[in-house]
Amino acid sequence: MSGVITAEIRCDTPPNEHHAVFSLYSAGIQFFITASPQEFSRTIARFVKDRGDILPTTHVIHGSHTFFDSIHTLLTEQIASSGRSIYCTTGCSACCKQVILSNPFEAALIGFNLARDKEKLERFLERYAGWDAETKAMRSRFPGWAARRALHGVDDGSFDQMEFTAHCPFLADDLCQIYPWRPYGCRSYLALSESCIRPREPGQRPGRQGMGIGMSTSFHQRRQQLLGLLWQAFGVDPAKTRGHFLPDLVKHFLDGDIAGLLARCRLP
Ligand code: SF4
């Protein structure tokens, strides 16, 4: 868990931009407290003027991450005080060798912060090239499979998440290089069994026996609503969207291809 401020206000940020960052960041927190879609959408509409400008949404996602981290802290403290062990430790990357799906807004938050750290950016681009080559054939089967599953409820077996074992390109020396900005899926994961690190059953993979802590709270459902409202701000029906590979999305953001970034997450 991290309470690190990511898209922080810098001293060279003009005053009117301070206002925008605070308003959007607060909206990302407030939505989980007051649950007012109208108020939230009004705030977003004030700042997302152009459908190519995804940056305002990064502050909203940052706010929602901050709120989620506080829930995560409370729940993990409760779990620990009930006597259960938590097996997530610094340097364990068991859950970082699988499909990590995300959305354009989380990807923009990561890309925005990555672009400000030359060393991490170069490291990512180098690792991304390897990941891209290693997984290209498998990833090419994903959009069709995901669309058939989402639209017709059919898993035709053309894509199998269990076969995907590539290391996340944000992982270096078993540490997440974007830890403060990592997506909700990674933030939410909690290993409550040693078998997450060392599976006992044949055929089990490391990093897949934990729980998504967000799923056990109303946060998850509320977050889906928040993402839906962000999609609507870009003129997209949220029911026609799906997750896509996080590294690909971040690469689109870094390339300045916002249309491609949004298109990757749309169903046909
Ligand atoms: S983003 Fe970070 S935490 Fe998530 S899979 Fe990649 S390296 Fe692991």
Boltz pocket constraint, residues with backbone or C-beta under 6 A from the ligand:
constraints:
  - pocket:
      binder: B
      contacts: [[A, 95], [A, 96], [A, 97], [A, 100], [A, 168], [A, 169], [A, 170], [A, 171], [A, 175], [A, 176], [A, 177], [A, 178], [A, 179], [A, 182], [A, 183], [A, 186]]
      max_distance: 6.0
